[in-house]
Amino acid sequence: MLSIIIFLLSLSILVLIHELGHFLMAKKFGIKVLEFGFGIPPRAWGKKIGETIVSLNWLPLGGFVHLLGEDEVDKKVLEDKRSFASQTVSKRIIVVAAGVLMNLFLAWILYTILLAAQNFKYEMKLPFPYQFAGVVQTNEEVVLIGDVAKDSPAFLAGIKKGDRVIALDNEEIKNPGDLIAKTKQKAGREIILTLSNEAKSSQRKISVTPRKTPPPNQGALGVAIDSYIFTVLEYRDLWQKILAGPIQGFNVMSVSFDTIGRLASVSLAQRNPGPVSESFGGPVAIGYFFNIILNEPDLKLKLLRYLDITAGISLSLAFFNVLPIPALDGGRLFFLLIEAVTRKKVNAEIEKKIHAVGMVVLLALFALVTFKDINTFILPEVGKLIH
């Protein structure tokens, strides 16, 4: 329960920061703010403070700032000097972009705090090699036992799922192919495997004899092998430390795009949307990972991971909102840029209808992603509790 409260509170703060950007810029330019809403309507509670209604809405995700003359077709309102629509296109662009910029700046600040707390070092696990920008980078491929077949040589020797393979007969294992080749080469002869936990904080040596003729669908040892790239990013120079937040934000987004691109290629090759759809998650998925982080027993590690995921969410909000999708800030910016180039406003009624359709589509996608996340994260946990 505490995890849910902290998650909703954190998300609310990120939304508040975003909407505060719109609100402050609107006030700066003298635009009337009709409502500052938390959550998605219908309204649960509202109170007028000055000229603005501050509201709480029933769906506690997201938020909005409703400006006079925004999505309005009434000519009198559109021509009001305090209307959003009556402002110059440059002012309207600034007001719309302010929310995205606030989330971006917040992500940079949180990443800077996170990195400073770790002596400007950042560790991450990657499924593939990737070269980051603006940092000193070191990579190490970690080879793990993914699974152990029952009654196999590995099983009988006490090798367990999750063991990290360090060496074979005192020769370093650099990647899965290296382990497979050396095991086959010494099939039928006893070998010594040096194993450890994932963090390499404790090691042990195990004697095992690989089979010359393993059963179908098994290897010489009877194990499945997993691996990942353990990457350490270091911000050593003064300029790197000063720009650590923006550099980290850029690197997080760039590796995310690369991952999505690789998964999209797999989906296209397999003609299956599964791989790429699994890379996207909504509030349920985020809440699930929040719960994992908040159950971390080490307080310092818990706080660092909390900063990391919160910065990532803020960065994602900035990116998602700037996409040229109707009903989002990016969709509104798209129409404003058309106006700036053509020097002619898009018909207000047409734009309003396009944003309305965009909102329906977004809510439908939100429902689909939520349904997928419940099936992926919540129902398996419920099943464990029942059994």
C-alpha positions in Angstrom: 0.0 0.0 0.0 2.8 2.4 0.9 4.5 1.7 -2.5 1.2 2.7 -4.3 0.9 5.9 -2.3 4.6 6.9 -3.0 4.2 6.0 -6.7 1.0 8.1 -7.1 2.6 10.9 -5.1 5.7 10.9 -7.2 3.8 10.8 -10.5 1.6 13.6 -9.2 4.6 15.8 -8.5 6.0 15.1 -12.0 2.7 16.1 -13.5 2.5 19.2 -11.2 6.0 20.3 -12.4 4.9 19.8 -16.1 1.6 21.7 -15.7 3.3 24.4 -13.6 5.4 25.2 -16.6 2.3 25.9 -18.7 0.7 27.8 -15.8 3.7 30.1 -15.1 4.3 31.0 -18.7 0.5 31.7 -19.2 0.6 34.0 -16.1 3.7 35.7 -17.4 2.0 36.6 -20.7 -1.3 37.6 -19.0 -3.3 34.7 -20.3 -6.3 33.7 -18.1 -6.0 30.2 -16.5 -9.5 28.8 -16.1 -8.5 25.6 -14.4 -5.5 23.8 -13.0 -6.5 20.1 -12.8 -4.8 17.1 -11.2 -5.9 13.8 -12.8 -8.2 13.2 -15.7 -11.9 14.3 -15.5 -14.6 13.9 -14.4 -14.0 16.3 -11.5 -14.1 15.0 -8.0 -13.4 18.3 -6.2 -12.7 21.8 -7.2 -12.1 25.2 -5.5 -11.7 28.6 -7.1 -8.5 30.4 -6.1 -8.4 33.8 -7.6 -9.6 33.4 -11.1 -8.5 29.8 -11.4 -10.3 26.6 -10.4 -7.9 24.1 -8.8 -9.5 20.6 -9.2 -8.9 17.0 -8.3 -10.2 14.5 -10.9 -11.3 10.9 -10.5 -8.6 9.2 -12.6 -5.4 10.1 -10.6 -3.0 10.0 -13.5 -2.0 13.0 -15.6 -3.2 16.6 -15.3 -4.0 19.7 -17.3 -4.1 23.5 -17.4 -7.2 24.9 -19.1 -6.5 28.3 -20.6 -9.1 30.8 -21.9 -9.4 30.5 -25.6 -7.8 27.0 -25.8 -9.8 24.6 -27.9 -12.4 27.3 -28.2 -14.5 28.3 -31.3 -16.4 31.2 -29.9 -15.2 34.3 -31.8 -15.7 36.6 -28.8 -13.5 34.4 -26.6 -10.9 33.9 -29.2 -10.5 37.7 -29.6 -10.3 38.4 -25.8 -7.0 40.1 -25.0 -6.4 37.5 -22.2 -7.2 34.6 -24.4 -4.5 32.1 -25.4 -5.7 32.3 -29.0 -5.1 36.1 -29.2 -1.4 35.9 -28.2 1.4 36.0 -30.7 2.4 32.6 -32.1 5.8 32.8 -30.4 4.1 33.3 -27.0 1.8 30.4 -27.6 4.7 28.2 -28.5 6.5 29.1 -25.3 3.5 28.4 -23.2 2.9 25.0 -24.8 6.6 24.0 -24.7 7.1 25.1 -21.1 5.7 21.8 -19.6 8.0 19.7 -21.7 11.0 21.9 -20.7 10.1 21.7 -17.0 10.1 17.8 -17.1 13.4 17.9 -19.0 15.1 20.3 -16.5 13.8 18.2 -13.6 15.3 15.0 -15.2 18.6 16.7 -15.6 18.6 17.9 -12.0 17.7 14.5 -10.6 20.4 12.8 -12.8 23.0 15.3 -11.5 22.1 14.5 -7.9 22.1 10.8 -8.6 25.5 10.9 -10.3 27.1 13.2 -7.6 26.0 10.7 -4.9 27.8 8.0 -6.8 31.1 9.9 -7.4 29.9 10.6 -10.9 29.8 6.9 -11.9 26.8 5.1 -13.3 26.4 1.3 -13.7 24.0 -0.4 -16.0 23.2 -3.8 -17.6 22.7 -3.9 -21.3 21.6 -6.9 -23.5 23.9 -5.7 -26.3 27.1 -3.5 -26.7 26.4 0.2 -27.0 28.7 3.2 -27.2 27.6 6.2 -25.0 28.5 9.8 -25.7 30.4 12.3 -23.5 31.6 9.8 -20.9 34.5 7.4 -20.1 33.0 4.0 -20.6 34.1 0.5 -19.7 32.3 -2.7 -20.7 32.4 -6.3 -19.3 30.4 -9.2 -20.6 28.8 -11.2 -17.8 28.1 -14.9 -18.5 25.4 -16.5 -16.3 23.8 -19.9 -15.9 20.3 -19.3 -17.1 18.9 -22.7 -16.3 20.1 -26.2 -15.3 18.7 -29.4 -16.7 17.7 -32.0 -14.1 20.2 -34.9 -13.7 22.7 -33.2 -16.0 26.4 -33.0 -15.1 25.9 -29.4 -14.0 22.9 -30.4 -11.8 24.8 -33.2 -10.2 27.8 -31.0 -9.6 25.7 -28.3 -7.8 25.8 -25.6 -10.4 22.7 -23.4 -10.0 20.6 -21.0 -12.0 22.0 -17.5 -11.6 25.6 -18.6 -11.1 28.2 -16.3 -12.8 30.9 -18.1 -14.8 34.3 -16.6 -14.2 36.7 -19.1 -15.6 37.2 -22.7 -16.9 40.4 -24.4 -15.8 41.6 -21.0 -14.7 41.1 -19.5 -18.2 38.9 -16.5 -18.2 35.5 -16.9 -19.8 34.8 -13.8 -21.9 31.4 -14.5 -23.5 28.9 -17.4 -23.9 30.6 -18.6 -27.1 33.9 -18.9 -25.2 32.3 -21.1 -22.6 30.6 -23.3 -25.2 33.7 -23.8 -27.2 36.0 -24.6 -24.3 33.4 -27.0 -22.8 33.1 -29.0 -26.1 36.8 -29.0 -26.5 37.2 -30.8 -23.1 34.2 -33.0 -23.3 34.7 -36.3 -21.4 37.4 -34.8 -19.2 37.0 -33.3 -15.8 37.1 -29.5 -15.8 37.2 -26.9 -13.0 34.6 -24.1 -13.3 35.1 -20.9 -11.2 31.7 -19.6 -10.3 30.5 -16.6 -8.3 27.4 -14.7 -7.4 26.5 -12.0 -9.9 28.4 -9.3 -8.0 31.5 -11.4 -7.9 31.6 -10.9 -4.1 32.0 -14.6 -3.4 33.6 -17.3 -5.5 33.7 -21.1 -5.5 35.3 -23.8 -7.7 33.3 -26.8 -9.0 34.6 -30.0 -10.7 32.3 -31.3 -13.5 32.7 -33.5 -16.5 31.1 -32.4 -19.8 29.3 -35.1 -21.7 30.5 -36.2 -25.2 27.0 -37.2 -26.3 24.4 -35.1 -24.5 20.6 -35.8 -24.9 18.7 -33.9 -27.6 18.3 -30.2 -26.9 21.0 -30.2 -24.3 24.6 -29.2 -24.3 27.6 -30.9 -22.8 27.0 -29.5 -19.3 23.2 -29.4 -19.5 22.9 -25.6 -18.9 21.2 -22.7 -20.6 23.5 -19.7 -20.8 22.5 -16.0 -20.4 24.7 -13.0 -20.7 24.6 -9.2 -20.5 27.0 -6.3 -20.9 27.9 -4.7 -17.6 28.7 -1.0 -18.4 30.2 1.6 -16.2 29.9 5.3 -17.2 32.3 7.7 -15.6 32.1 11.5 -15.6 35.7 12.4 -14.9 36.4 15.8 -16.4 35.0 19.1 -14.9 32.9 19.8 -18.0 31.5 16.2 -17.9 30.5 16.8 -14.2 28.9 20.1 -15.0 26.9 18.7 -17.9 26.3 15.3 -16.2 22.6 15.7 -16.1 22.0 16.5 -19.7 24.6 14.0 -20.9 23.0 11.2 -18.8 19.5 12.2 -20.1 20.8 12.0 -23.7 22.4 8.7 -23.2 19.4 7.1 -21.5 17.1 8.2 -24.3 19.6 7.2 -27.1 20.0 3.6 -25.7 16.2 3.4 -25.2 15.6 4.4 -28.9 18.2 1.8 -30.0 16.6 -0.9 -27.9 13.1 -0.1 -29.3 14.6 -0.1 -32.9 16.1 -3.5 -32.4 12.9 -4.9 -30.9 10.9 -3.4 -33.8 13.2 -5.2 -36.3 12.6 -8.5 -34.5 8.8 -7.8 -34.5 8.9 -7.1 -38.3 11.1 -10.2 -39.0 8.7 -12.4 -37.0 5.6 -10.6 -38.0 4.7 -10.5 -34.4 4.1 -7.2 -32.4 5.0 -9.0 -29.2 8.7 -8.0 -28.8 8.2 -4.3 -29.5 5.0 -4.1 -27.5 6.7 -5.6 -24.4 9.1 -2.6 -24.4 6.3 -0.2 -23.6 4.7 0.1 -20.2 2.1 2.3 -18.5 1.4 3.4 -14.9 0.9 -0.3 -13.7 4.3 -1.3 -15.0 6.0 1.8 -13.5 4.2 1.1 -10.2 5.4 -2.5 -10.2 9.0 -1.4 -10.6 8.5 1.3 -7.9 7.4 -1.5 -5.6 10.6 -3.5 -6.3 12.7 -0.5 -5.6 11.0 0.5 -2.4 11.4 -3.1 -1.1 15.2 -2.8 -1.4 16.6 -3.3 2.2 19.6 -1.0 1.7 18.4 2.6 2.3 21.0 4.3 0.2 20.5 1.9 -2.8 16.8 2.4 -2.4 17.1 6.2 -2.6 19.5 6.1 -5.6 17.2 3.7 -7.5 14.2 5.9 -6.7 16.1 9.0 -8.1 17.0 7.0 -11.2 13.5 5.8 -12.0 11.9 9.2 -11.2 14.4 11.0 -13.5 13.7 8.4 -16.2 9.9 9.0 -15.9 10.3 12.7 -16.0 12.5 12.3 -19.1 9.9 10.0 -20.7 7.1 12.5 -20.0 9.1 15.2 -21.7 9.7 13.0 -24.8 6.2 11.6 -25.0 4.5 15.0 -24.6 6.6 16.6 -27.4 5.6 14.0 -30.0 3.3 15.5 -32.7 0.2 13.6 -31.5 -3.1 15.4 -31.2 -4.2 16.3 -27.7 -0.5 16.2 -26.5 1.7 19.3 -26.2 3.6 18.1 -29.3 0.3 18.0 -31.3 -0.4 21.6 -30.3 3.1 22.7 -31.2 2.7 21.1 -34.6 -0.3 23.3 -35.4 1.5 26.3 -34.0 4.6 25.6 -36.2 2.3 25.4 -39.2 0.9 28.8 -38.3 4.4 30.2 -37.8 5.5 29.0 -41.3 2.3 29.8 -43.2 1.4 32.9 -41.1 -2.1 31.7 -41.1 -4.0 30.1 -38.2 -5.4 26.6 -38.5 -9.2 26.6 -38.3 -10.0 26.5 -34.6 -13.0 24.2 -35.0 -11.0 21.7 -37.1 -8.1 21.8 -34.6 -10.5 21.2 -31.7 -12.0 18.1 -33.4 -8.6 16.7 -34.2 -7.4 17.1 -30.6 -10.7 15.5 -29.4 -10.1 12.4 -31.6 -6.5 12.3 -30.4 -7.6 12.2 -26.8 -10.0 9.3 -27.5 -7.2 7.4 -29.2 -4.8 8.1 -26.3 -7.3 6.9 -23.8 -7.9 3.7 -25.8 -4.1 3.1 -26.0 -3.8 3.8 -22.3 -6.5 1.1 -21.6 -4.7 -1.4 -23.8 -1.3 -0.8 -22.2 -2.9 -1.0 -18.7 -4.6 -4.3 -19.7 -1.2 -5.7 -21.0 0.6 -4.6 -17.8 -2.0 -6.2 -15.5 -1.6 -9.5 -17.4 2.2 -9.2 -17.3 2.9 -7.9 -13.8 -0.2 -8.2 -11.5 -2.0 -11.5 -12.4 1.2 -13.6 -12.1 1.7 -12.2 -8.5 -2.0 -12.9 -7.7 -1.5 -16.4 -9.0 1.5 -16.9 -6.6 -0.6 -15.7 -3.7 -3.4 -18.1 -4.5 -1.1 -21.1 -4.9 
